[in-house]
Structure formats: C-alpha cells, structure tokens
Amino acid sequence: MLVSALAGVTIANSSQPKPEKNRLSEEPNLITFSKINKAWKYSQGENTKVAILDWLFDMSPKASAKYTTPTSMIPGEQIGATEPWHGEWMAEIVNQVAPKAKIIPIRARPATDNDRDKDGRYLYEKYLIKGIRFAADNGAVAVTNSMGPVAQCKDLRDAIDYAEQKGTIFVNVHPEYKCDPNNIDKRIIHPGLVSVPKHQTKPSAGRDIYVWPYQIAPVFRDGWGFSNGPPIVAGVIALMKSANPKLTPAEIRSIIIETAFNKNGFKVLDAEAAVKKVVEMKEKANELD
C-alpha cells in the first residue's frame, strides 16, 4: 500500500488488481448521494474546464482523452507516470461528476514533496500557487488541490485574486494551517466528508460543504479520503457554470451553500438543487432582457 501523508488517505497503486467485489454496490455513492445524476438533466459540464493541481496523471491515449492543456509546474518533472496515482484518481472523480467537462491536469507536487523552503513551507505550495494562475489563464471554472493544506500568504491571496477576476474558484482539501481558523479566506471552498461507520468525522466550522467520501467504481483499492472532496465539488461547479455561463465565483459559492441539505448536522452538497437554481437565475435574467 502507498500512503499519502499530505491528504491523509491510504490508497493502492493502480497497477494492483481491483477488488473482486465492488463494495459501492451496497452503499450510497458520490453521484447519488449529492443528487448529481439528477443534475445531469440540466447539464453535464459542456463547454467547461476544471483544473486539477496534483501529481502522476495517466497520459496514455485512452485515459488522457478527458484532458486538455496538460502541464507540469515543476522543472524537469513530467506530468505522467507509467503507474499513475493520485492525480488520475482526482481526474476520474471530476470526469464521473461532469462527464462532458474537459480537465486540465497540472503537476504541482515534486518527487521530493517533504522538502521545505527557508520559511518552513512545503515546496509544493509555490508550484500550487503558480498552478492556480495557470488554471485561470486557461479558462478553468474551478481549480482543485487535494495534496494537503496550504499556508495563508500574500502569494496565495494574490493568486486567488487573479483567479477570481478570471472566473476561477479555488477548491482546497484542508483549511489553511498557521492561521486563525476564524480568518480563513472565504473565497476558497473547503469541502468536508460526511461521517460513515468506518471513518468517523464531525461537522466543522472550517468546512463549507460536505460530500460522500467514497468513489464510484474506484480504480484504487481504497477510494476513501479527504482528497475526494475538491474534485466532487469542482465537478458540480462545472455543471453549474455550463448551465449558466454568466455565474460569478461569489454566486457559485453562495448557491452551493444555500442549496445544501442537512444530514445529521452535515451541510451536504445538493447538485440538483444548485444547478436548478442557476438555471432559474438564467431564465429570469433572459425574461428581463
């Protein structure tokens, strides 16, 4: 087994065989739990792009058909690998949620991911910040990070400012460390995971929205983890933006939170309600024109 210390999940390399029985056939899955399948009657992500800041994507011809503009922020390190890992997992989730959206895969985590700079920050953070700008320049409606927390700093805020102006939302796996939790940048969406028997979690003030933690038809042996949150939310953002291209990042964030449903204290993402809301907004605007 390979362990991702940054994202706090345990996953197996895709070269290992799949389990004989898909446990998700007996459980809710991320598509039905957040009513994503019901949102598809409005949109499947047509004419949108989602960027994924991660590492080791599958660049084989069949797998990479969902990609556009693949790039690496790290000099001398390729975006893909012979045995794709975490990045491909994130891309598969976006593709499940918004099957007609294109995905911009961006390598932002170096091989030496535990190295830090003189200020004690992980090296991947500077590549992530560059990647946010790249995603915005290339028309992504959302850009995700499932590699771990990112410290609040001027460079990050400047990159988010830039992305906002371009219509790109940053969806981050964990609330930032080294900062007051009451002073988290509210422009960033921080998804959490609904509690399940195997993995207990509690609602947190640092999480904006919650999703079901398991993948649908996972390539990896254990598809659970906080990493799953950002690509699920980003996929729904693609559905929303496809249905109503004039939406601003602020409107998208507000609608995602306002249309959520409550389950055992968790504010759960409701894709059907969110996309329906943006369609109604578009129809009302057209009537006023």
C-alpha positions as CSV (number, residue, x, y, z in Angstrom):
1,M,0.0,0.0,0.0
2,L,1.1,3.6,-0.7
3,V,0.2,6.2,1.9
4,S,-0.5,9.9,1.1
5,A,0.6,11.8,4.3
6,L,-0.4,15.1,2.9
7,A,-4.0,14.3,2.1
8,G,-4.5,11.8,4.9
9,V,-5.6,8.9,2.8
10,T,-4.5,5.4,2.1
11,I,-4.7,4.2,-1.5
12,A,-3.2,1.5,-3.6
13,N,-1.3,1.8,-6.8
14,S,-3.4,1.4,-9.9
15,S,-1.2,-1.5,-11.1
16,Q,-2.7,-3.7,-8.4
17,P,-5.9,-5.7,-9.3
18,K,-9.3,-4.3,-8.4
19,P,-11.2,-6.0,-5.6
20,E,-13.4,-8.9,-6.8
21,K,-16.5,-7.2,-5.4
22,N,-17.2,-3.5,-5.7
23,R,-18.3,-2.6,-2.2
24,L,-20.0,0.5,-3.5
25,S,-22.8,-1.6,-5.0
26,E,-24.0,-1.9,-1.4
27,E,-23.5,1.7,-0.3
28,P,-24.6,5.1,-1.5
29,N,-22.1,6.7,-3.8
30,L,-20.9,10.2,-4.5
31,I,-23.2,10.5,-7.6
32,T,-26.5,9.6,-6.0
33,F,-25.7,10.9,-2.5
34,S,-25.4,14.5,-3.8
35,K,-28.1,14.1,-6.5
36,I,-25.5,14.6,-9.2
37,N,-27.3,12.2,-11.5
38,K,-30.5,14.3,-11.2
39,A,-28.5,17.4,-12.0
40,W,-27.5,15.9,-15.4
41,K,-30.9,16.7,-16.8
42,Y,-29.7,20.4,-16.8
43,S,-26.1,20.0,-17.7
44,Q,-23.2,17.5,-17.9
45,G,-20.4,20.1,-17.9
46,E,-20.5,21.0,-21.6
47,N,-18.1,23.8,-22.6
48,T,-16.3,24.0,-19.2
49,K,-12.8,23.1,-17.9
50,V,-11.7,22.0,-14.5
51,A,-8.1,22.1,-13.4
52,I,-6.5,19.6,-11.0
53,L,-3.3,20.5,-9.1
54,D,-1.8,17.2,-8.3
55,W,0.7,14.6,-9.4
56,L,1.1,11.5,-11.6
57,F,-1.8,11.5,-14.1
58,D,-2.4,8.8,-16.7
59,M,-1.3,10.2,-20.0
60,S,-2.0,7.1,-22.1
61,P,-4.2,7.8,-25.1
62,K,-7.4,6.3,-23.7
63,A,-7.2,7.8,-20.3
64,S,-6.0,11.3,-21.5
65,A,-8.9,11.8,-23.8
66,K,-10.6,13.7,-21.0
67,Y,-7.6,16.1,-20.7
68,T,-6.7,19.4,-22.3
69,T,-3.5,21.5,-21.8
70,P,-1.6,19.1,-19.6
71,T,1.4,20.7,-17.9
72,S,3.9,20.5,-15.1
73,M,4.8,23.4,-12.9
74,I,8.0,21.6,-11.8
75,P,11.1,21.9,-13.9
76,G,12.4,18.6,-15.1
77,E,9.5,16.5,-13.8
78,Q,6.9,15.1,-16.2
79,I,3.1,15.2,-15.5
80,G,2.5,11.5,-16.1
81,A,3.9,8.2,-15.0
82,T,4.0,4.6,-16.1
83,E,1.9,3.8,-13.0
84,P,-0.4,6.8,-12.5
85,W,-1.5,7.5,-9.0
86,H,-3.2,10.3,-7.1
87,G,-3.8,12.8,-9.9
88,E,-5.5,10.3,-12.0
89,W,-7.8,9.4,-9.1
90,M,-8.8,13.0,-8.8
91,A,-9.4,13.4,-12.5
92,E,-11.6,10.3,-12.6
93,I,-13.8,11.8,-10.0
94,V,-14.3,15.0,-11.9
95,N,-15.0,13.0,-15.1
96,Q,-17.6,11.0,-13.2
97,V,-19.4,14.1,-11.9
98,A,-19.1,16.3,-15.1
99,P,-18.5,13.8,-17.9
100,K,-18.6,16.5,-20.7
101,A,-16.2,18.9,-19.0
102,K,-12.5,18.9,-20.1
103,I,-9.8,18.5,-17.4
104,I,-6.6,20.5,-17.2
105,P,-4.1,18.2,-15.4
106,I,-1.3,20.2,-13.6
107,R,1.5,18.6,-11.8
108,A,2.3,20.7,-8.8
109,R,3.8,18.2,-6.3
110,P,7.5,17.4,-6.8
111,A,9.1,14.0,-6.1
112,T,10.7,15.5,-3.0
113,D,7.4,16.6,-1.5
114,N,8.6,16.7,2.1
115,D,11.3,19.3,1.3
116,R,10.7,22.8,2.7
117,D,12.0,26.3,1.9
118,K,13.8,28.6,4.4
119,D,10.4,29.7,5.8
120,G,9.3,26.2,6.6
121,R,6.7,25.9,3.8
122,Y,6.4,22.8,1.7
123,L,7.9,23.3,-1.8
124,Y,4.8,22.1,-3.5
125,E,3.0,25.3,-2.2
126,K,4.9,27.6,-4.6
127,Y,4.1,25.3,-7.5
128,L,0.5,25.2,-6.5
129,I,0.3,29.0,-6.5
130,K,1.7,29.1,-10.0
131,G,-0.8,26.4,-11.0
132,I,-3.7,28.5,-9.8
133,R,-2.7,31.2,-12.1
134,F,-2.2,28.8,-15.0
135,A,-5.6,27.3,-14.5
136,A,-7.2,30.8,-14.5
137,D,-5.3,31.7,-17.7
138,N,-6.6,28.6,-19.4
139,G,-10.2,29.1,-18.6
140,A,-10.9,26.7,-15.7
141,V,-14.1,27.3,-13.8
142,A,-12.5,25.7,-10.8
143,V,-9.1,24.5,-9.8
144,T,-8.6,21.9,-7.1
145,N,-5.9,20.9,-4.6
146,S,-6.0,17.6,-2.8
147,M,-2.3,17.4,-1.9
148,G,-2.6,18.9,1.6
149,P,-3.1,22.2,3.4
150,V,-1.7,25.4,2.0
151,A,-0.5,28.2,4.3
152,Q,-2.1,31.7,4.1
153,C,0.3,34.0,2.5
154,K,0.3,37.1,0.2
155,D,1.3,35.0,-2.8
156,L,-1.7,32.7,-2.3
157,R,-4.1,35.6,-1.8
158,D,-2.8,37.3,-4.9
159,A,-3.2,34.2,-6.9
160,I,-6.8,33.8,-5.7
161,D,-7.5,37.5,-6.5
162,Y,-6.2,36.8,-10.0
163,A,-8.3,33.6,-10.4
164,E,-11.4,35.4,-9.2
165,Q,-11.1,38.1,-11.8
166,K,-10.9,35.3,-14.4
167,G,-13.9,33.5,-13.0
168,T,-11.9,30.6,-11.4
169,I,-12.7,29.2,-8.0
170,F,-10.1,27.5,-5.8
171,V,-11.3,24.4,-4.0
172,N,-8.8,23.3,-1.3
173,V,-8.7,20.0,0.6
174,H,-7.9,21.4,4.1
175,P,-8.4,24.8,5.8
176,E,-5.1,26.6,5.8
177,Y,-2.7,25.9,8.7
178,K,-0.7,28.6,10.5
179,C,-3.7,31.0,10.6
180,D,-6.7,31.8,12.8
181,P,-9.5,29.4,11.8
182,N,-11.9,32.3,12.0
183,N,-9.8,34.2,9.4
184,I,-9.8,31.6,6.6
185,D,-10.1,33.0,3.2
186,K,-13.8,32.7,2.5
187,R,-13.2,32.8,-1.3
188,I,-11.8,29.3,-1.1
189,I,-14.2,26.3,-0.9
190,H,-13.1,23.7,1.7
191,P,-15.2,20.5,1.3
192,G,-15.5,18.0,4.1
193,L,-16.7,14.4,4.3
194,V,-19.9,13.1,5.8
195,S,-19.3,10.6,8.6
196,V,-19.6,6.9,7.9
197,P,-19.2,4.0,10.3
198,K,-15.6,3.1,9.1
199,H,-14.4,6.8,9.2
200,Q,-15.9,9.0,11.9
201,T,-15.9,12.8,11.2
202,K,-17.8,15.7,12.8
203,P,-19.1,18.9,11.2
204,S,-16.5,21.7,11.4
205,A,-16.7,25.4,11.1
206,G,-13.7,25.2,8.7
207,R,-15.7,23.2,6.1
208,D,-18.1,24.9,3.7
209,I,-19.9,21.9,2.3
210,Y,-19.8,18.1,2.8
211,V,-19.8,15.2,0.3
212,W,-19.9,11.4,0.4
213,P,-16.4,10.1,0.9
214,Y,-16.3,7.1,-1.4
215,Q,-15.5,7.0,-5.1
216,I,-17.8,5.4,-7.6
217,A,-16.1,2.3,-9.3
218,P,-12.7,3.2,-7.8
219,V,-9.5,2.3,-9.7
220,F,-7.7,2.3,-6.4
221,R,-8.3,-0.3,-3.7
222,D,-9.2,2.2,-1.0
223,G,-11.0,5.2,-2.6
224,W,-11.8,6.9,0.7
225,G,-10.2,10.2,1.9
226,F,-10.4,13.9,2.2
227,S,-8.8,14.1,-1.3
228,N,-12.2,13.2,-2.8
229,G,-13.9,16.4,-1.6
230,P,-12.4,19.0,-4.0
231,P,-12.9,17.1,-7.3
232,I,-16.6,16.3,-6.4
233,V,-17.3,20.0,-5.7
234,A,-15.3,21.2,-8.7
235,G,-17.3,18.8,-11.0
236,V,-20.6,20.3,-9.7
237,I,-19.2,23.8,-10.3
238,A,-18.7,22.7,-13.9
239,L,-22.3,21.6,-14.1
240,M,-23.4,24.9,-12.7
241,K,-21.2,27.0,-14.9
242,S,-22.2,25.0,-18.0
243,A,-25.9,25.6,-17.3
244,N,-25.4,29.3,-16.6
245,P,-22.0,30.7,-18.0
246,K,-22.6,34.2,-16.6
247,L,-22.3,33.0,-12.9
248,T,-19.6,34.7,-10.9
249,P,-17.4,32.8,-8.4
250,A,-19.2,34.6,-5.5
251,E,-22.6,33.5,-6.8
252,I,-21.5,29.9,-7.2
253,R,-20.1,29.7,-3.7
254,S,-23.3,31.2,-2.3
255,I,-25.6,28.9,-4.2
256,I,-23.6,25.7,-3.3
257,I,-24.0,26.6,0.4
258,E,-27.6,27.9,0.3
259,T,-29.0,24.8,-1.6
260,A,-27.3,22.2,0.6
261,F,-29.4,19.8,2.6
262,N,-28.8,18.8,6.2
263,K,-27.9,15.2,7.2
264,N,-27.1,14.5,10.8
265,G,-25.7,18.0,11.2
266,F,-23.6,18.0,8.0
267,K,-24.4,20.6,5.3
268,V,-24.4,18.2,2.2
269,L,-23.8,19.2,-1.4
270,D,-27.1,19.1,-3.4
271,A,-26.1,19.2,-7.1
272,E,-29.6,19.0,-8.4
273,A,-30.8,22.0,-6.3
274,A,-27.7,24.0,-7.1
275,V,-27.9,23.5,-10.9
276,K,-31.7,24.0,-10.9
277,K,-31.1,27.3,-9.1
278,V,-28.6,28.6,-11.6
279,V,-31.0,27.6,-14.5
280,E,-33.8,29.6,-12.9
281,M,-31.5,32.6,-12.5
282,K,-30.6,32.4,-16.2
283,E,-34.3,32.1,-17.2
284,K,-35.2,35.1,-15.0
285,A,-32.4,37.2,-16.5
286,N,-33.5,36.3,-20.0
287,E,-37.0,37.4,-19.2
288,L,-35.7,40.8,-18.0
289,D,-33.7,41.4,-21.2
